[in-house]
Amino acid sequence: MSSSNENDISRRRFIRLAASITLPALTAAGCQVRPLYGTLNSADGSDQSVPDELAAIQIEPISDTYSEEDAARVLYNELTFKFERGTQRPEKLYRLKVLIDLNSSEVGVEQLADVPAAYTMTMNATYVLSDRATDKTLTTGRSFASASYDFSTQRFANLRAKRDAEERVAKTVADDIQSRIAAYFATMS
């Protein structure tokens, strides 16, 4: 192979490499990357932060279609902690209403005994964030989570496993709702 062909091949490889680096960089240049929990510059010139906005959310008591209140209580407490984070209680500007549906279904059966061996706990949650002053809906969404637990011959172990599953799904749903609402406030600057 001659040196001019090698130079042409080298030049083409360099151009491909440069294009593969430059093109994504130019495409990403139009995107804005901002920290989720940084300070927001609002239209009126005041600086607000996502944690301040989250702390200004009043959470209404959570109702569920399930007979036990444990999951609703855990979800309420988790959301309260995630929104307020130990800050001083500011004036509540927003209202969050959450409706949940909690179901438990058999997913495994003991062989030759026809007795459930495992269950899956599923929580479906629908939330509405609204402005308290105007009662205008700001954002809505749905979240769900599942957790499985084993069933045994011990009654207390079954109750504890079920409660554990309820707590796990409630914490997962609370994480998801908090992230979605924080993202909403971050995009509103």
C-alpha positions, 0 to 999 in steps of 0.5 A: 500500500502506498503512503498516500493511500495510508494518509487518506485512510488515516485522514478519513478515520480522523474525520470520522472520529472528530465527527463522532465526538463533535456531533453529540457535543453540538446536539447536547449544547442545546440541552440545559442541565441544572441541579435538581435541588439547586436555586431556581430563578423565578420570573419575579426575580426571587430565588427559590429552591426545590426543597423550599417548594417541596416543604410548602406542600400540605399533604392531605390525609391519604385514603385507601380502598384497603381495609388496613391503614398501615400502608396509608400511614407509612406513605403519609409519613414518608412523603412528609419526611421527604418534603419537609426534611426537618426544615422549619414549617413554611407557609403551605402554598400547595396541596397534595392529594393522594389516593391509593389502592393496595392489593395482595395476590397469590403468586405461588402455591405449595405443591400437593397442598393447594396452600399459597406459598407466596404473595405479591403486594401491589400499591397503585397511587394517584396524586394531584398537586394543586395551588392552595390559593387558586385550587388550580391543578398544577400536576397529576400522576400515577405511581405503583410498586410491588413487593413479594412476601412468603407465606408460612405456617406461622401466623405472626411471621405471615403478619410481619411479612405482609406488613413489611411488604406494605412498608416497602411498596409505600416507601417506593411509591413515596420516592417516586412521587417525591421525585416527580414533584421535585422534577415538576418544580425544577422545570418551572423556573 
